[in-house]
Amino acid sequence: MERLGKFAEIEKEHIQDLRREFDAEAVTWKFPNGYGASIASNQITQFTPELAVLKYDEMGESSLVYDTPITNDVVPGINVGDAKVLLGRIKNLKGARNVE
């Protein structure tokens, strides 16, 4: 991971997937509360890290979610410090079922 290597050091025990394809990179987390996050860097994000909040269903499939207190969209241009804070907040969101 060239651009997202430092992000992959955050909440390591909850990392669901690390992906690098050509010039695109992504790190995905899954938390016990049914929420997760992905940080991606690719052509669409102009190669700057962007965080999205995810929600996992009973089958373990994730989808983007835009109705959390974290954000109602993606968080563009995120840095490692902000990612640590936001991942901690996502991990502590209430109201989702336990999926693990």
Secondary structure, 3 states (H helix, E strand, C coil): CCCCCCHHHCCHHHEEEEEEECCEEEEEEECCCCEEEEEEECCCCCCCCEEEEEEECCCCCEEECCCCCCCCCCEECCCHHHHHHHHHHHHCCCCCCCCC
